[in-house]
Amino acid sequence: MTIKRVFVVVLLSCLAYLRAGDLKISVEALNFFEKGDRTIIDVNYSIKYKNLTFSENENGAISGIRVDYKANNGKKVLLDGGYTNKIVLSRIEDTKSETKEHIDRFSFDYAGDGNVLEMTFTDLVSKDSYTFKKKFGSINHRYISDIELEDYVIADSTKNLEYLHRGDMLYKSNPSRVFYQELTDSVYCYFQLNDLTKTSKYHWGYYYLLEVKDSKGKVIDSKKSKGSSLSNPASITTAVNISGLSNQMYTLSVTNLEQADNNTTVTDFSLSDFLGEIYCALPSPDEEYKLIKYLGYEESSSFWKRLPLTRKRREINRFWINYSNITKTPIREVLTLVKERVEYCNDKFSHHKKGWESERGKVYIKYGAPNDVAKYAVGDLDASDEYDLDSAIERDALLNDREYEIWRYTGAHFASYTFFDINMDNSHKLIYVYNNPDMDSAVNWRFYLGKNFDEELLK
């Protein structure tokens, strides 16, 4: 038996907790297949910062969790040890947060039937503790693993939170199994199907049924899925839509339809009212819709117009939480940065509408301040000293004296943007984009600068 343990301190949003003993901590232990006849136990646990006791100093707040573990098979001790998670927060206010938490995972190889795991979690400051105990049965005779429920699953090839990765995907497990529609439309599920039928030299076929039932046993979601895997067992990730469901307990089951028995795993989750913070950058949800569209929100304007006000605020809240997770930036830092950019745009780019709604505002909010800004007027020595004072004539430019500016970004976002003030009122139009496939140049950009203008000067 070997031990695999990883420690990390993270600031993550959107988890609830289950009350357990003196220390309010969420703990779950799940059994998964490994190569050969081995299986592995993943113990996921999370605790909100507000449920820990912190000591404060000039650098912030400090707390810690002592984790002691032991396992036995009724005859001998298989595991006996412990470790400490030190938690350091630079912001005192985070100690009272409803959403930020510490999350960790303890994993160990498991080979026998009837092993008992006992883990005690102790707050090092208050000495409050909770003991988790579970007896495990072997899953080697089963054709499906346990089910892990996730807050989100995102592509992430970095080493950040490595112990929560499976391949290049980051799985944010939720050991409390409490979810909030204010924060997500879906509950993500991870499980494994075993003893599959080989369909080709490198592929195994799988076929499963996923069902969700409400507290009265009524089936509210049912779907069958077929596919192929490059490995046996197959690792499956799927999403269950929870939009519009009422707050109550639900049962979720997965059945391996390739097998006749020992083929079903059942878990549960609940939906509840979110008591944490609601995030926004602007007072008006309809204005904020335009803002989050800049940053990747995908729903159409027709979809948005149909939503009631409460749903709009929920969509905005979910967007900022997801954006914070994707950018790996604390959500308040994200919102502070966006608000600062909005204010800057309104101060510098406003004309007949707010500056953040302008085309320069869109680029500034999305990518921040450019590394270089070059400003010119058509007909002057614009963009290059190769042109003389008759440059507008040489290039057949029709809009003499109009101002334009070239924004250049030289960091990870290597691109340039050219804006043209056609109306001479600070309402610059984006006419040319270099090296950004997500934004397009105007088809007739030479109309503004001259049909013989050297395009290389805009890059």
N, C-alpha and C positions, 0 to 999 in steps of 0.2 A: 504494500500500500504506500502510495506517495502522496505528498501534500503539494498543492499549488495554491499560493496565496498572493494577492496583489493588493497594495494599499494606494489610495489616491484621495486627495481632498478636492472636492469639486463644488461649484455653485450651480445647481440645476433647479429648474422650475417645475411646477405642476405635479408634485407627488403629495399624496395624503399619507396618513399613518393609521395604524390600528393600535388601540390601547392594549397594552400587554404588561401586567404587573406594574411596578413602580415606574419603570422607564418606558416611555411611550415610543416604541420602536416597531417597525414592520419587519417580519422575518418570514422567509419561505425557503424550503429545501426541495429541490427537484432532481429527478433521476434521468440521466441521458445516456445513450449508447456511445461507446468508444470503439476503437478497432478491436477485432477479435471478440473475446467474450467479456471484455472489460466494460464497466459502466462508470460514470462519474456523477458525483453529487455536487450540484451548484447550490450554495446557500447565499441567497441575495438578501441584503438587509439595508434599510434606510431609516434615517431619523431626521426630523426637521430640526433646524438650528434652534427654534424657539422651545424645543423640548429638551435641550441640553442646558447645562449650567456653565457659564463662562466666567473666567476671571479677566479683568480688564487691566491694560497698561497703556503707556503712551503710544504703542504701536498698533493697538487694536484689542482683540479679544481672543482668549485661548481656552480651549477645552480639549477633551480627549475621551476616547472609548477604549476600555480594556476588554479584549475578547479572549475568553478561556474556553478551550474545547477539549473534548475527550470522546472517544468512540470505543465500543466493546462489542463482542459477539456473544456475550453471556459466559464466556470461558476465560477470555483474556482481553487485556486492554490493547486496542489497535492504534489509537491516537491519544496523545496527551500533551498539550502545549498551550501556547497563548501568544498574543501580540497586542500592541497598542497602536491605535490610530490617533495621531495628534492632529487637532483641527485648529487652524489659525485663521482668523478673519481680520482683514484690515479695516473693515467698516463696522463700527459698533452697532449700527442700526440693523445689520443683517442678523444679529442674534435674536431678533423678535420677528423675523420674517415668517410669513405663512407658507411660502413657496420654496425657499432655499433650504437645502438639506445636505447631509453627508450620506453617501451611498458607497457600498463596498460589496465584494463577493469573496466568499471562502469556498474553495473547491477541493475535493479529494477523490482519488480513485477508490472504487468500491467493487469488491469481487464476490462477497458472500451474502447469503440470505439471513435476515434477522439482526443485522448490525444496528446498534443504537447509537445515535449521535446526540450529544448534549453540549450546548453552547451557552455561556453566560456572558451577557453584555453589561458592562458597568460604566456609568458616568464617573470619570475620575475626579470631578470636582464635587458633585453632590453625593456621590456614592450610591445613587439609585441604580437598581439593576433589574435585569429580566433574564430568566433562564428558558431557553428553547430546547425542547427534547422531542425527538422523532425516531421511530423504529422503521427501518427500511426493509422492504421485500425486494427480492431480485427481480429485474425486468428482463432477464435473459430469455424467459419463456414467453414474453410478450412481444407483440409486433408493432408496438407504438410506445413512445416515451411519454413522460409527463409533458404538460403544456406550460410554457412560460408566456406571461402576458406583458406587453411592452407599452410604454407611453409613446414611443416613436422608434422608427427604424430608418436610419439615413446612411447614405454612402459616405464613407470616411476612411481613407487609406492612410491616415496619419497614425502615429503611435500614441496619440492622446487617448486616455481611457482604454488602453489596450486590452485590459481584462474584460471589457464589455463588448469586445469585437467578436464577430464570427466572419472570418475572411476580411473583406474590405467594407463590411457593414457594421455600423455601431448600433447595438441593441440597448435601448434604455429601459431596463426591466422595471416593473412596478410591483414590488412584493406585497403592497397593501391590497392590490386588485380593486382599488376604488378609482373611478374615472369621472371626468367632468366634461359635459358637453360644451361648457364655456371655453374649453381648452382644446378639444379634439373632436373630429367627426368619426374617428375609428379607434378600435382597440386592436392592436397588433398581436398576433399569436406566433409562437415558435414551437415546433415539435419535430419529432423524427419518426419516420416509418421504416420498419425493419423487415428483413427476409423478403425482399422484392423479387420480381421475376425479371430475369435478364432478357432484354429485348434486342441487344446487339453486343458487339465486342466491348463497347465502353459505356453502355447505357442500361439502366434498370427502370422499369415502368412502375408507376405508383397510381393508386386510385383511392380516394378517400371521401368521406362525407363529414361535413362540419354542420352542426346544428346549435342554435341558440334558443333556449326556452326561458320564458318569464317565470316569476315566482309561483304562478298557478299551473305551470307545466305546459303552457301553450307555446307551440313552435312559432317563433317570430322571424327566424332566418334559417334557411337550409340550402346548402349548395354542395354539389358533388364536383370534384376536380380530378382530372387525369393529367399526367405529365411524365417526364422522364428525368432521371437523375444520373449524374456522373459517378455517384457513389451509392453504396448500400451499407448502412441505412441512408435514406434520403433526408436531408434537412429542409424543412418547409417553413416558409414565412408567408402569412396571409393576413388580411385585414378584415375586421368585422365592422360594418357601418352601424354606428349608434345614434345617428341623427334622428331626432324626433322620438326617441324612446323615453319612457317615463323613468323617474328615479325609483329604483328598486333593485333587488338581487336577481341576477340572471345565471343560468347554468349553460356552460359551453362544453360540448362534447365533440370529439373527433374519432371517427371509426376508420380503420384501415380495411377497405373493402376487398383487398387482395387476400384477406385471411378470414376464416370462419369463426374463430374464437380468440380470446385474449387479445382482442383487436380494438378496444375502445378505451379512451382516457377521458375523464370528466374533470372540469374545474369550474370555478364560479367567479363572478365579478359583480360589482355593484356600481350604479350611477348615483351621484349625489350632487347637491348644490355646492358650487364653488364658493368658499369663504375667503379666498385670497384676494390679492390685488388685481384690478382690472387696468390694463395698460392702453394708453393712447398717446398720440403725439399732437393731435389737433382737437379743438372743441367739437367740430362738426364731423360726424361719421361720413357724410357724403364727400366732404373735402378730403378726409383721410383716405377714402377709397382711391382718389387720384394719386395720393402720395404713395400708398403701398403698391399701386400698380407700377410705379417707377422701380420698385425694389423686388418685383417678381410675383406679386399676387396675380393669379391667373384667371379669376372669374370675370365674366363679361359684364358690361354695364347693364345689360338687360336683366341679367341674374340679380345684380345688386339692387336695381330699382324695385324688384319684387319683394325684397326682404323687409320685414318689420324692423323698427329701430333697435329692439333688443337683440335681434339676430345679427344686425350690422355690427353692433358693439362686440358681440361674441366673435364674429369673423375677424375683426380688427385685433382683438385680444389674442386670438389663436395665431394670427399672422406674426405679431411681434414676438411671441414666445418661440415660435418655430424659427423665425429669423435670427433670434438670439442663439438658439441651439446650432443653427447652420454656420453662423459666423463665429461661434465659440466666444461670444462677448456677452458679459452680464447684461441683462435686459435694460437696466436703468442706464448703463453706459450707452447702449444703442439709442435709447430714446433721447438722452441728453445730446448726443452727437447729432441726431436727426433734427432736433429742435434748433440747435445752433445753426445748422446749415439752412434751415427754413428762414430763420431770422436774417442771416447774411444775404440770402437771395432776395428777400423782400426789401432789404436796404439798398442793394446794388442793382437789381435787375427789374424792379417794378416799372410798369408803364401804364397801360390801360387795364392790366390785371396784375394780380400779385406776382412778385418776382419768382416765388418757388414754382409757380405754374408755367413759367416761361420755358423756352427750350434750353436756355442756359441753366435755368434752375433745375431742370430735370437731370442734366449731366452733373451739375454740382452736387445735388443731393445724393445721387447714386455713387459717384466716384470721388467726391470731395474736391478740395482745391487743386487745380492743375499745378504741375511743377514749373510751367512757364506759360505766360500769356503775352502774345505779340499783337499789338494793335496797329492797324493801318487804315488808310483811306484810298479808295480807288483813284488812280491818277497821280498819287504821290509815289515816293520810292518804296512801294509796298512789297513786302515779303522778300525783296532782294535788291541789292544795289546794282544789279545788272541792267535795270531799267532806268531810262532817263526820264525827264519830266514829261515826255510825250508817251509814257508807257501805256496810258489808257487808249491812245490812238493805235499804238502798235498791236495791242491785244484786242482791238475792236470792242472795248468795254463801253457799255451804254449808260451805266449808272455812275458817272463821275462824282467824286466827293463823298460817296457813301462810305461809312465806316464798316470795317469788319475786324474780327479778332480771331486768332488761332490759339486754341488751348492745347498744350502738349503735356501728356503724362508719360513719365519715364521710368516708373517703378514696375511692379508686377503687372499693373494695368498699363501696358505700353500702347498708347493710342493718341490720336489727335482729333480735334473737332474745330471746324471753322463756322463761325456765326456771322451773319451779314445783316446790318441794320438798314433794311430796304426802305423803311418809312421814316428814318432819321428821328426816331422817338424812343430809342432804347429798347425796342421790341425785336432784338436780334433773332433772325431765323437760322436754324441749323441747316447749312447747305452742303457740308462735306464732312465725311467721317472716314478716318483711316484706322484700320486694324481693330475694328469692333463689329463682328458679324451680327450682333444684336441690334444694331442701329444702322440706318441706311442714309447714304448721301442723296441729296436732291438730284433727280435725273438731269436737270438743266442747270447744274451749279455753275457751268461756264457762262451762262447768261449774265450772272452777277459779276463775275471777275474778268470776263473776256474770253472769247473762244480760243485764243492762243495762249492762255495763261498756263504756265508750267506747273503741272499737278504735283511734281516732286516738292515744290515749295510749301505745300500744305501738310506734308507728312512730318 
